[in-house]
Amino acid sequence: MATNLDHSKFTVRLLDPFFPDEFQVNRNLLRQPMPNKLDWKINDSCEFKNPEDNKWHLAIITNIDKSQTFFVTILSTKKEWKVAITSLNLYIRLPYNSQIHWMNHKTINPITGTPWYFISDPTHVFKKLRNNLSKSHIGEGKGRNIREIMIDGKEVSWRHVQGVYDYSCRNKTAKISRLTKRHIWLTSWSKMRVDLAEQTLSKDVENAMEMIDELKEISAGTREFINYSYLYRQIFHSKKPLENLADSRLQTLKEIRDWFVIRDNQKTSTMNWISPQCQFDLLLSIQGFLDMVKDIFTLYPDVTIEPCRVSQDMLEGLFGTIRQLGRDSSTQTLKGYGYALNKFQITSLVTAEMKSVNYGTSNHTEMDLDYLS
């Protein structure tokens, strides 16, 4: 019904005649409604609206008879209910998954009212995936592993990547991957090189694990992890533009997101999956990008979007240019950013005017703030 200036508190009214009053809530208590599902199956998880208390409860569909009546069991009470197909959308809905349907990636500009999107840099997320894999199952004794990533009981292990390298060393004529010592024994410097991460989480390494006899059976989990990481990198690194919401790469991104969410929910301890920060950054990059693309195509149907443009490199390049032209080598802060940027603009304008004296009129319109943004 209403909101404050920074959109942190909202006045809401429930669409229920029994609760006509308005009340104020914080932003974190609001969430988008879940979409309707039509193809329910036996053993599907759901939320069921209990007629006794008019509240939603986690439940499971236990049976569907020939008349399309659904048998639903509430997990907390084990009580079974029958729901006719005509009332399905009133009493059964998808369970809310905070990792898929979260809104951490989006906020509202308090001045203009337009949406802002937060997207973790995909290149850095990709290197984080490689770094998490490099710490998995590397210890020889119990308790020495930093991570013990598991997928359906199968190890996701750095030893499998090293096994591909060892095989290449023993069979130098069979160059099945580009792995070298720098790929296997990482240093603080080599961890920053994205090309080493690309050559590690690659189709070549995945295919090599399947080809090598001693790795074929034990590396299924590692191959699956590499496959989804590789797809993530290929989509965000692609220069082929997205032209509409029907592009298959958007659906692939959703599948990657769902795969990482499912695997995170299956872990028995924090050691059995990638770090929480890496998981958060990966979901932030995918969800932010998907919602941003959806809004852009809705507002501007004729535009195209290059996924590779979603990169921190351009921002780092701007800061580098500020330091070079503005003679400011300090690390940028929010407070000092405006001052440094103004100094960069003035330096650019003065440089352009000086060149015009020696070489004729100079057009420096591309150095304006609109161009930088």
C-alpha positions as YAML, in Angstrom:
chain: A
units: angstrom
residues:
- id: 1
  name: MET
  ca: [0.00, 0.00, 0.00]
- id: 2
  name: ALA
  ca: [2.87, 2.37, 0.80]
- id: 3
  name: THR
  ca: [6.60, 2.48, 1.52]
- id: 4
  name: ASN
  ca: [9.17, 4.75, 3.07]
- id: 5
  name: LEU
  ca: [11.79, 6.65, 1.07]
- id: 6
  name: ASP
  ca: [14.50, 3.98, 1.03]
- id: 7
  name: HIS
  ca: [12.03, 1.09, 0.52]
- id: 8
  name: SER
  ca: [13.06, -0.65, 3.73]
- id: 9
  name: LYS
  ca: [9.58, -0.67, 5.34]
- id: 10
  name: PHE
  ca: [6.25, -1.33, 3.67]
- id: 11
  name: THR
  ca: [2.61, -0.87, 4.60]
- id: 12
  name: VAL
  ca: [0.72, -3.99, 3.46]
- id: 13
  name: ARG
  ca: [-2.80, -5.41, 3.53]
- id: 14
  name: LEU
  ca: [-3.54, -9.12, 3.20]
- id: 15
  name: LEU
  ca: [-5.88, -10.21, 0.42]
- id: 16
  name: ASP
  ca: [-8.07, -11.88, 3.01]
- id: 17
  name: PRO
  ca: [-11.46, -10.48, 4.18]
- id: 18
  name: PHE
  ca: [-10.77, -11.81, 7.69]
- id: 19
  name: PHE
  ca: [-7.72, -9.53, 8.03]
- id: 20
  name: PRO
  ca: [-8.76, -6.10, 6.67]
- id: 21
  name: ASP
  ca: [-6.27, -4.07, 8.72]
- id: 22
  name: GLU
  ca: [-3.07, -2.60, 7.31]
- id: 23
  name: PHE
  ca: [0.25, -3.14, 9.08]
- id: 24
  name: GLN
  ca: [3.91, -2.28, 8.57]
- id: 25
  name: VAL
  ca: [6.62, -4.86, 7.83]
- id: 26
  name: ASN
  ca: [10.33, -4.85, 7.03]
- id: 27
  name: ARG
  ca: [11.55, -5.65, 3.53]
- id: 28
  name: ASN
  ca: [13.01, -9.03, 4.54]
- id: 29
  name: LEU
  ca: [9.50, -10.31, 5.42]
- id: 30
  name: LEU
  ca: [8.26, -9.87, 1.86]
- id: 31
  name: ARG
  ca: [8.73, -12.40, -0.92]
- id: 32
  name: GLN
  ca: [7.34, -12.99, -4.38]
- id: 33
  name: PRO
  ca: [4.39, -15.41, -4.71]
- id: 34
  name: MET
  ca: [5.23, -18.87, -5.93]
- id: 35
  name: PRO
  ca: [4.09, -19.78, -9.47]
- id: 36
  name: ASN
  ca: [1.36, -22.39, -9.95]
- id: 37
  name: LYS
  ca: [2.45, -25.91, -10.86]
- id: 38
  name: LEU
  ca: [0.32, -28.11, -13.12]
- id: 39
  name: ASP
  ca: [2.27, -31.38, -13.42]
- id: 40
  name: TRP
  ca: [2.25, -32.63, -9.82]
- id: 41
  name: LYS
  ca: [3.55, -36.16, -9.28]
- id: 42
  name: ILE
  ca: [3.62, -38.66, -6.43]
- id: 43
  name: ASN
  ca: [6.35, -37.90, -3.82]
- id: 44
  name: ASP
  ca: [6.54, -34.23, -4.88]
- id: 45
  name: SER
  ca: [7.15, -31.85, -1.99]
- id: 46
  name: CYS
  ca: [4.64, -29.04, -1.61]
- id: 47
  name: GLU
  ca: [3.02, -26.63, 0.82]
- id: 48
  name: PHE
  ca: [-0.56, -27.46, 1.85]
- id: 49
  name: LYS
  ca: [-3.05, -24.95, 3.22]
- id: 50
  name: ASN
  ca: [-4.64, -26.70, 6.20]
- id: 51
  name: PRO
  ca: [-8.37, -25.81, 6.41]
- id: 52
  name: GLU
  ca: [-8.26, -26.29, 10.20]
- id: 53
  name: ASP
  ca: [-5.88, -23.37, 10.89]
- id: 54
  name: ASN
  ca: [-5.79, -21.66, 7.46]
- id: 55
  name: LYS
  ca: [-1.96, -21.88, 7.47]
- id: 56
  name: TRP
  ca: [0.51, -23.35, 4.99]
- id: 57
  name: HIS
  ca: [2.43, -26.47, 6.04]
- id: 58
  name: LEU
  ca: [5.16, -28.50, 4.37]
- id: 59
  name: ALA
  ca: [3.64, -31.64, 2.89]
- id: 60
  name: ILE
  ca: [4.16, -34.40, 0.36]
- id: 61
  name: ILE
  ca: [1.86, -35.84, -2.32]
- id: 62
  name: THR
  ca: [1.45, -39.52, -1.48]
- id: 63
  name: ASN
  ca: [-1.05, -40.63, -4.14]
- id: 64
  name: ILE
  ca: [-3.14, -39.52, -7.12]
- id: 65
  name: ASP
  ca: [-6.18, -41.63, -7.95]
- id: 66
  name: LYS
  ca: [-7.97, -42.13, -11.28]
- id: 67
  name: SER
  ca: [-10.42, -39.30, -10.59]
- id: 68
  name: GLN
  ca: [-7.46, -36.90, -10.20]
- id: 69
  name: THR
  ca: [-7.92, -36.57, -6.47]
- id: 70
  name: PHE
  ca: [-4.64, -35.76, -4.72]
- id: 71
  name: PHE
  ca: [-3.71, -37.34, -1.39]
- id: 72
  name: VAL
  ca: [-1.53, -34.98, 0.62]
- id: 73
  name: THR
  ca: [0.22, -35.74, 3.94]
- id: 74
  name: ILE
  ca: [1.36, -32.90, 6.22]
- id: 75
  name: LEU
  ca: [4.90, -33.74, 7.34]
- id: 76
  name: SER
  ca: [4.64, -32.29, 10.86]
- id: 77
  name: THR
  ca: [1.37, -34.01, 11.87]
- id: 78
  name: LYS
  ca: [1.32, -36.98, 9.42]
- id: 79
  name: LYS
  ca: [-2.34, -36.16, 8.77]
- id: 80
  name: GLU
  ca: [-3.63, -36.97, 5.28]
- id: 81
  name: TRP
  ca: [-5.95, -34.77, 3.23]
- id: 82
  name: LYS
  ca: [-7.71, -35.19, -0.10]
- id: 83
  name: VAL
  ca: [-7.72, -32.36, -2.65]
- id: 84
  name: ALA
  ca: [-9.81, -32.33, -5.81]
- id: 85
  name: ILE
  ca: [-8.05, -31.19, -8.96]
- id: 86
  name: THR
  ca: [-10.46, -28.24, -9.26]
- id: 87
  name: SER
  ca: [-9.19, -26.88, -5.91]
- id: 88
  name: LEU
  ca: [-5.54, -27.71, -6.46]
- id: 89
  name: ASN
  ca: [-4.24, -24.13, -6.75]
- id: 90
  name: LEU
  ca: [-6.16, -23.09, -3.62]
- id: 91
  name: TYR
  ca: [-4.63, -25.68, -1.30]
- id: 92
  name: ILE
  ca: [-1.34, -26.83, -2.85]
- id: 93
  name: ARG
  ca: [1.62, -24.74, -3.95]
- id: 94
  name: LEU
  ca: [5.33, -25.13, -4.52]
- id: 95
  name: PRO
  ca: [7.45, -25.02, -1.36]
- id: 96
  name: TYR
  ca: [9.32, -21.76, -1.03]
- id: 97
  name: ASN
  ca: [13.05, -22.20, -1.65]
- id: 98
  name: SER
  ca: [14.95, -19.17, -0.37]
- id: 99
  name: GLN
  ca: [18.06, -19.97, -2.42]
- id: 100
  name: ILE
  ca: [16.16, -19.99, -5.72]
- id: 101
  name: HIS
  ca: [13.56, -17.30, -5.03]
- id: 102
  name: TRP
  ca: [15.62, -14.95, -2.87]
- id: 103
  name: MET
  ca: [15.81, -11.24, -3.74]
- id: 104
  name: ASN
  ca: [19.27, -10.42, -2.35]
- id: 105
  name: HIS
  ca: [20.38, -9.48, -5.84]
- id: 106
  name: LYS
  ca: [17.86, -6.68, -6.31]
- id: 107
  name: THR
  ca: [17.01, -3.39, -4.63]
- id: 108
  name: ILE
  ca: [15.34, -0.11, -5.55]
- id: 109
  name: ASN
  ca: [17.14, 3.15, -6.23]
- id: 110
  name: PRO
  ca: [15.61, 5.42, -3.54]
- id: 111
  name: ILE
  ca: [15.98, 8.48, -5.78]
- id: 112
  name: THR
  ca: [14.70, 7.29, -9.16]
- id: 113
  name: GLY
  ca: [12.65, 4.25, -8.10]
- id: 114
  name: THR
  ca: [14.34, 2.09, -10.76]
- id: 115
  name: PRO
  ca: [15.78, -1.35, -9.87]
- id: 116
  name: TRP
  ca: [19.44, -1.94, -9.06]
- id: 117
  name: TYR
  ca: [20.98, -5.37, -9.55]
- id: 118
  name: PHE
  ca: [23.90, -6.86, -7.64]
- id: 119
  name: ILE
  ca: [25.86, -9.40, -9.66]
- id: 120
  name: SER
  ca: [29.01, -11.09, -8.39]
- id: 121
  name: ASP
  ca: [31.76, -11.00, -11.00]
- id: 122
  name: PRO
  ca: [31.39, -14.35, -12.86]
- id: 123
  name: THR
  ca: [35.13, -14.58, -13.59]
- id: 124
  name: HIS
  ca: [35.97, -14.40, -9.88]
- id: 125
  name: VAL
  ca: [33.19, -16.87, -9.04]
- id: 126
  name: PHE
  ca: [34.62, -19.31, -11.59]
- id: 127
  name: LYS
  ca: [38.08, -19.09, -9.99]
- id: 128
  name: LYS
  ca: [36.45, -19.64, -6.58]
- id: 129
  name: LEU
  ca: [34.89, -22.87, -7.88]
- id: 130
  name: ARG
  ca: [38.31, -24.09, -8.97]
- id: 131
  name: ASN
  ca: [39.83, -23.04, -5.63]
- id: 132
  name: ASN
  ca: [37.16, -24.96, -3.69]
- id: 133
  name: LEU
  ca: [37.81, -28.05, -5.78]
- id: 134
  name: SER
  ca: [41.55, -27.70, -5.17]
- id: 135
  name: LYS
  ca: [40.93, -28.04, -1.41]
- id: 136
  name: SER
  ca: [38.69, -31.12, -1.63]
- id: 137
  name: HIS
  ca: [39.94, -34.57, -0.52]
- id: 138
  name: ILE
  ca: [43.60, -33.60, -0.65]
- id: 139
  name: GLY
  ca: [44.54, -34.84, 2.83]
- id: 140
  name: GLU
  ca: [45.78, -38.35, 3.45]
- id: 141
  name: GLY
  ca: [44.57, -38.71, 7.03]
- id: 142
  name: LYS
  ca: [41.24, -38.12, 8.73]
- id: 143
  name: GLY
  ca: [40.55, -34.49, 9.53]
- id: 144
  name: ARG
  ca: [43.24, -33.12, 7.23]
- id: 145
  name: ASN
  ca: [40.92, -32.23, 4.37]
- id: 146
  name: ILE
  ca: [39.82, -28.62, 4.14]
- id: 147
  name: ARG
  ca: [36.82, -29.74, 2.10]
- id: 148
  name: GLU
  ca: [35.25, -33.11, 1.41]
- id: 149
  name: ILE
  ca: [32.84, -32.25, -1.41]
- id: 150
  name: MET
  ca: [30.41, -35.07, -2.12]
- id: 151
  name: ILE
  ca: [27.71, -35.58, -4.79]
- id: 152
  name: ASP
  ca: [25.31, -38.47, -4.18]
- id: 153
  name: GLY
  ca: [27.98, -40.29, -2.19]
- id: 154
  name: LYS
  ca: [30.65, -39.72, -4.86]
- id: 155
  name: GLU
  ca: [33.85, -37.80, -4.18]
- id: 156
  name: VAL
  ca: [34.57, -34.49, -5.88]
- id: 157
  name: SER
  ca: [38.33, -34.61, -5.46]
- id: 158
  name: TRP
  ca: [41.35, -32.62, -6.59]
- id: 159
  name: ARG
  ca: [43.21, -35.94, -6.71]
- id: 160
  name: HIS
  ca: [41.23, -36.81, -9.85]
- id: 161
  name: VAL
  ca: [42.51, -33.66, -11.57]
- id: 162
  name: GLN
  ca: [46.03, -34.52, -10.47]
- id: 163
  name: GLY
  ca: [45.47, -38.04, -11.82]
- id: 164
  name: VAL
  ca: [44.90, -36.58, -15.30]
- id: 165
  name: TYR
  ca: [48.16, -34.65, -15.00]
- id: 166
  name: ASP
  ca: [50.07, -37.73, -13.82]
- id: 167
  name: TYR
  ca: [48.68, -39.75, -16.73]
- id: 168
  name: SER
  ca: [49.85, -37.07, -19.18]
- id: 169
  name: CYS
  ca: [53.33, -37.15, -17.64]
- id: 170
  name: ARG
  ca: [53.52, -40.93, -18.03]
- id: 171
  name: ASN
  ca: [52.19, -40.81, -21.59]
- id: 172
  name: LYS
  ca: [53.77, -37.75, -23.12]
- id: 173
  name: THR
  ca: [52.67, -38.71, -26.62]
- id: 174
  name: ALA
  ca: [49.00, -38.63, -25.51]
- id: 175
  name: LYS
  ca: [48.39, -34.94, -24.85]
- id: 176
  name: ILE
  ca: [44.84, -35.20, -23.51]
- id: 177
  name: SER
  ca: [44.79, -31.93, -21.55]
- id: 178
  name: ARG
  ca: [46.76, -28.73, -21.03]
- id: 179
  name: LEU
  ca: [47.47, -29.38, -17.36]
- id: 180
  name: THR
  ca: [50.92, -28.46, -16.07]
- id: 181
  name: LYS
  ca: [52.52, -28.12, -12.65]
- id: 182
  name: ARG
  ca: [51.12, -24.59, -12.42]
- id: 183
  name: HIS
  ca: [47.59, -25.96, -12.73]
- id: 184
  name: ILE
  ca: [48.05, -28.59, -10.00]
- id: 185
  name: TRP
  ca: [50.21, -26.95, -7.34]
- id: 186
  name: LEU
  ca: [48.55, -23.59, -6.98]
- id: 187
  name: THR
  ca: [50.20, -20.51, -5.53]
- id: 188
  name: SER
  ca: [48.70, -17.16, -4.55]
- id: 189
  name: TRP
  ca: [49.80, -15.90, -7.99]
- id: 190
  name: SER
  ca: [48.50, -18.82, -10.07]
- id: 191
  name: LYS
  ca: [45.13, -18.72, -8.25]
- id: 192
  name: MET
  ca: [44.56, -15.30, -9.82]
- id: 193
  name: ARG
  ca: [45.06, -16.53, -13.39]
- id: 194
  name: VAL
  ca: [41.73, -17.24, -15.00]
- id: 195
  name: ASP
  ca: [43.32, -19.13, -17.92]
- id: 196
  name: LEU
  ca: [44.61, -21.80, -15.51]
- id: 197
  name: ALA
  ca: [41.13, -22.16, -14.05]
- id: 198
  name: GLU
  ca: [39.63, -22.44, -17.55]
- id: 199
  name: GLN
  ca: [42.08, -25.17, -18.55]
- id: 200
  name: THR
  ca: [41.36, -27.08, -15.30]
- id: 201
  name: LEU
  ca: [37.56, -26.92, -15.27]
- id: 202
  name: SER
  ca: [37.39, -27.82, -18.94]
- id: 203
  name: LYS
  ca: [35.82, -30.41, -21.21]
- id: 204
  name: ASP
  ca: [39.30, -31.80, -21.96]
- id: 205
  name: VAL
  ca: [39.90, -32.66, -18.30]
- id: 206
  name: GLU
  ca: [36.36, -34.02, -17.88]
- id: 207
  name: ASN
  ca: [36.71, -36.27, -20.95]
- id: 208
  name: ALA
  ca: [40.20, -37.38, -19.86]
- id: 209
  name: MET
  ca: [38.85, -38.59, -16.50]
- id: 210
  name: GLU
  ca: [36.27, -40.69, -18.30]
- id: 211
  name: MET
  ca: [38.88, -42.11, -20.67]
- id: 212
  name: ILE
  ca: [41.55, -43.08, -18.10]
- id: 213
  name: ASP
  ca: [40.75, -46.52, -16.72]
- id: 214
  name: GLU
  ca: [41.86, -45.88, -13.13]
- id: 215
  name: LEU
  ca: [39.79, -42.65, -12.95]
- id: 216
  name: LYS
  ca: [36.68, -43.60, -14.89]
- id: 217
  name: GLU
  ca: [34.74, -45.20, -12.03]
- id: 218
  name: ILE
  ca: [35.87, -42.99, -9.15]
- id: 219
  name: SER
  ca: [35.67, -39.56, -10.83]
- id: 220
  name: ALA
  ca: [31.96, -39.41, -11.69]
- id: 221
  name: GLY
  ca: [31.30, -36.73, -9.03]
- id: 222
  name: THR
  ca: [34.27, -34.64, -10.09]
- id: 223
  name: ARG
  ca: [33.24, -34.83, -13.75]
- id: 224
  name: GLU
  ca: [29.74, -33.64, -12.88]
- id: 225
  name: PHE
  ca: [31.12, -30.71, -10.87]
- id: 226
  name: ILE
  ca: [33.48, -29.75, -13.72]
- id: 227
  name: ASN
  ca: [30.66, -29.98, -16.27]
- id: 228
  name: TYR
  ca: [28.39, -27.47, -14.49]
- id: 229
  name: SER
  ca: [31.31, -25.14, -13.69]
- id: 230
  name: TYR
  ca: [32.38, -25.27, -17.35]
- id: 231
  name: LEU
  ca: [28.86, -24.43, -18.58]
- id: 232
  name: TYR
  ca: [28.69, -21.50, -16.14]
- id: 233
  name: ARG
  ca: [31.94, -20.09, -17.50]
- id: 234
  name: GLN
  ca: [31.02, -20.62, -21.15]
- id: 235
  name: ILE
  ca: [27.73, -18.74, -20.83]
- id: 236
  name: PHE
  ca: [29.11, -15.73, -18.97]
- id: 237
  name: HIS
  ca: [32.22, -15.59, -21.16]
- id: 238
  name: SER
  ca: [30.22, -15.73, -24.41]
- id: 239
  name: LYS
  ca: [30.34, -12.85, -26.90]
- id: 240
  name: LYS
  ca: [27.30, -14.20, -28.73]
- id: 241
  name: PRO
  ca: [24.50, -11.77, -27.78]
- id: 242
  name: LEU
  ca: [21.23, -12.72, -26.15]
- id: 243
  name: GLU
  ca: [18.38, -11.53, -28.39]
- id: 244
  name: ASN
  ca: [15.31, -12.52, -26.37]
- id: 245
  name: LEU
  ca: [14.11, -14.45, -23.34]
- id: 246
  name: ALA
  ca: [13.75, -17.64, -25.41]
- id: 247
  name: ASP
  ca: [17.53, -18.06, -25.63]
- id: 248
  name: SER
  ca: [18.43, -21.57, -24.44]
- id: 249
  name: ARG
  ca: [21.39, -20.26, -22.42]
- id: 250
  name: LEU
  ca: [19.01, -18.60, -19.95]
- id: 251
  name: GLN
  ca: [17.35, -21.96, -19.29]
- id: 252
  name: THR
  ca: [20.79, -23.55, -18.90]
- id: 253
  name: LEU
  ca: [21.67, -20.93, -16.27]
- id: 254
  name: LYS
  ca: [18.52, -21.85, -14.35]
- id: 255
  name: GLU
  ca: [19.50, -25.52, -14.50]
- id: 256
  name: ILE
  ca: [23.00, -24.67, -13.21]
- id: 257
  name: ARG
  ca: [21.47, -22.64, -10.38]
- id: 258
  name: ASP
  ca: [19.06, -25.44, -9.44]
- id: 259
  name: TRP
  ca: [21.86, -28.02, -9.53]
- id: 260
  name: PHE
  ca: [24.01, -26.04, -7.08]
- id: 261
  name: VAL
  ca: [20.99, -25.41, -4.83]
- id: 262
  name: ILE
  ca: [20.07, -29.11, -4.73]
- id: 263
  name: ARG
  ca: [23.65, -30.18, -3.99]
- id: 264
  name: ASP
  ca: [23.92, -27.58, -1.23]
- id: 265
  name: ASN
  ca: [20.71, -28.86, 0.37]
- id: 266
  name: GLN
  ca: [22.02, -32.44, 0.25]
- id: 267
  name: LYS
  ca: [25.21, -31.74, 2.21]
- id: 268
  name: THR
  ca: [25.51, -33.34, 5.64]
- id: 269
  name: SER
  ca: [28.07, -30.79, 6.87]
- id: 270
  name: THR
  ca: [29.66, -27.56, 5.66]
- id: 271
  name: MET
  ca: [32.75, -29.54, 4.57]
- id: 272
  name: ASN
  ca: [30.71, -31.58, 2.09]
- id: 273
  name: TRP
  ca: [30.11, -28.71, -0.33]
- id: 274
  name: ILE
  ca: [31.70, -25.52, -1.63]
- id: 275
  name: SER
  ca: [32.11, -22.66, 0.84]
- id: 276
  name: PRO
  ca: [28.95, -20.70, 1.77]
- id: 277
  name: GLN
  ca: [30.51, -17.53, 0.35]
- id: 278
  name: CYS
  ca: [31.20, -19.19, -3.01]
- id: 279
  name: GLN
  ca: [27.65, -20.60, -3.10]
- id: 280
  name: PHE
  ca: [26.21, -17.16, -2.30]
- id: 281
  name: ASP
  ca: [28.33, -15.42, -4.96]
- id: 282
  name: LEU
  ca: [27.41, -17.98, -7.62]
- id: 283
  name: LEU
  ca: [23.66, -17.70, -6.95]
- id: 284
  name: LEU
  ca: [23.94, -13.90, -6.78]
- id: 285
  name: SER
  ca: [25.60, -13.77, -10.20]
- id: 286
  name: ILE
  ca: [23.01, -16.05, -11.83]
- id: 287
  name: GLN
  ca: [19.87, -14.64, -10.20]
- id: 288
  name: GLY
  ca: [20.98, -11.03, -10.69]
- id: 289
  name: PHE
  ca: [21.79, -11.64, -14.34]
- id: 290
  name: LEU
  ca: [18.52, -13.50, -15.06]
- id: 291
  name: ASP
  ca: [16.35, -10.81, -13.48]
- id: 292
  name: MET
  ca: [18.32, -8.00, -15.11]
- id: 293
  name: VAL
  ca: [17.97, -9.61, -18.55]
- id: 294
  name: LYS
  ca: [14.25, -10.17, -18.01]
- id: 295
  name: ASP
  ca: [13.65, -6.52, -17.12]
- id: 296
  name: ILE
  ca: [15.79, -5.21, -19.97]
- id: 297
  name: PHE
  ca: [14.02, -7.32, -22.61]
- id: 298
  name: THR
  ca: [10.64, -6.34, -21.14]
- id: 299
  name: LEU
  ca: [11.43, -2.62, -21.38]
- id: 300
  name: TYR
  ca: [13.51, -2.74, -24.58]
- id: 301
  name: PRO
  ca: [12.51, -5.77, -26.73]
- id: 302
  name: ASP
  ca: [14.82, -4.84, -29.62]
- id: 303
  name: VAL
  ca: [18.11, -4.71, -27.71]
- id: 304
  name: THR
  ca: [20.77, -7.42, -27.47]
- id: 305
  name: ILE
  ca: [22.88, -8.32, -24.44]
- id: 306
  name: GLU
  ca: [26.40, -9.75, -24.48]
- id: 307
  name: PRO
  ca: [26.90, -11.95, -21.38]
- id: 308
  name: CYS
  ca: [30.66, -11.29, -21.43]
- id: 309
  name: ARG
  ca: [29.92, -7.63, -20.65]
- id: 310
  name: VAL
  ca: [28.93, -8.63, -17.12]
- id: 311
  name: SER
  ca: [32.45, -8.30, -15.82]
- id: 312
  name: GLN
  ca: [34.36, -6.42, -13.17]
- id: 313
  name: ASP
  ca: [37.18, -5.81, -15.64]
- id: 314
  name: MET
  ca: [35.62, -2.60, -16.97]
- id: 315
  name: LEU
  ca: [35.27, -1.16, -13.46]
- id: 316
  name: GLU
  ca: [38.85, -2.11, -12.66]
- id: 317
  name: GLY
  ca: [39.89, -0.48, -15.94]
- id: 318
  name: LEU
  ca: [38.12, 2.74, -14.94]
- id: 319
  name: PHE
  ca: [39.92, 2.82, -11.59]
- id: 320
  name: GLY
  ca: [43.20, 2.13, -13.41]
- id: 321
  name: THR
  ca: [42.55, 5.04, -15.77]
- id: 322
  name: ILE
  ca: [41.71, 7.32, -12.85]
- id: 323
  name: ARG
  ca: [45.00, 6.41, -11.21]
- id: 324
  name: GLN
  ca: [46.94, 6.91, -14.41]
- id: 325
  name: LEU
  ca: [45.48, 10.24, -15.55]
- id: 326
  name: GLY
  ca: [44.55, 11.61, -12.14]
- id: 327
  name: ARG
  ca: [47.88, 10.68, -10.53]
- id: 328
  name: ASP
  ca: [45.97, 9.02, -7.70]
- id: 329
  name: SER
  ca: [47.32, 5.61, -6.69]
- id: 330
  name: SER
  ca: [45.20, 5.22, -3.55]
- id: 331
  name: THR
  ca: [42.58, 2.52, -3.18]
- id: 332
  name: GLN
  ca: [39.18, 3.98, -4.05]
- id: 333
  name: THR
  ca: [36.53, 4.44, -1.38]
- id: 334
  name: LEU
  ca: [32.96, 5.63, -1.73]
- id: 335
  name: LYS
  ca: [33.86, 8.94, -0.10]
- id: 336
  name: GLY
  ca: [36.87, 9.60, -2.30]
- id: 337
  name: TYR
  ca: [35.40, 8.22, -5.53]
- id: 338
  name: GLY
  ca: [33.67, 11.46, -6.59]
- id: 339
  name: TYR
  ca: [36.80, 13.52, -6.00]
- id: 340
  name: ALA
  ca: [39.01, 11.08, -7.94]
- id: 341
  name: LEU
  ca: [36.53, 10.86, -10.82]
- id: 342
  name: ASN
  ca: [36.28, 14.65, -11.07]
- id: 343
  name: LYS
  ca: [40.06, 14.87, -11.14]
- id: 344
  name: PHE
  ca: [40.09, 12.27, -13.94]
- id: 345
  name: GLN
  ca: [37.53, 14.25, -15.97]
- id: 346
  name: ILE
  ca: [39.36, 17.56, -15.55]
- id: 347
  name: THR
  ca: [42.67, 15.94, -16.51]
- id: 348
  name: SER
  ca: [41.04, 14.42, -19.60]
- id: 349
  name: LEU
  ca: [39.55, 17.77, -20.66]
- id: 350
  name: VAL
  ca: [42.82, 19.63, -20.14]
- id: 351
  name: THR
  ca: [44.74, 16.95, -22.05]
- id: 352
  name: ALA
  ca: [42.28, 17.21, -24.92]
- id: 353
  name: GLU
  ca: [42.56, 21.02, -25.03]
- id: 354
  name: MET
  ca: [46.35, 20.85, -25.03]
- id: 355
  name: LYS
  ca: [46.29, 18.41, -27.94]
- id: 356
  name: SER
  ca: [43.93, 20.69, -29.87]
- id: 357
  name: VAL
  ca: [46.49, 23.52, -29.67]
- id: 358
  name: ASN
  ca: [49.15, 21.35, -31.28]
- id: 359
  name: TYR
  ca: [47.13, 19.07, -33.55]
- id: 360
  name: GLY
  ca: [43.88, 20.91, -34.26]
- id: 361
  name: THR
  ca: [40.42, 20.62, -32.76]
- id: 362
  name: SER
  ca: [39.90, 17.61, -30.54]
- id: 363
  name: ASN
  ca: [36.59, 15.92, -29.88]
- id: 364
  name: HIS
  ca: [36.58, 14.79, -26.24]
- id: 365
  name: THR
  ca: [32.87, 14.03, -25.87]
- id: 366
  name: GLU
  ca: [33.62, 10.36, -25.20]
- id: 367
  name: MET
  ca: [35.34, 11.36, -21.97]
- id: 368
  name: ASP
  ca: [32.10, 12.67, -20.45]
- id: 369
  name: LEU
  ca: [30.52, 11.03, -17.40]
- id: 370
  name: ASP
  ca: [27.72, 9.48, -19.46]
- id: 371
  name: TYR
  ca: [30.28, 7.60, -21.51]
- id: 372
  name: LEU
  ca: [32.04, 6.26, -18.41]
- id: 373
  name: SER
  ca: [28.84, 5.00, -16.87]
...
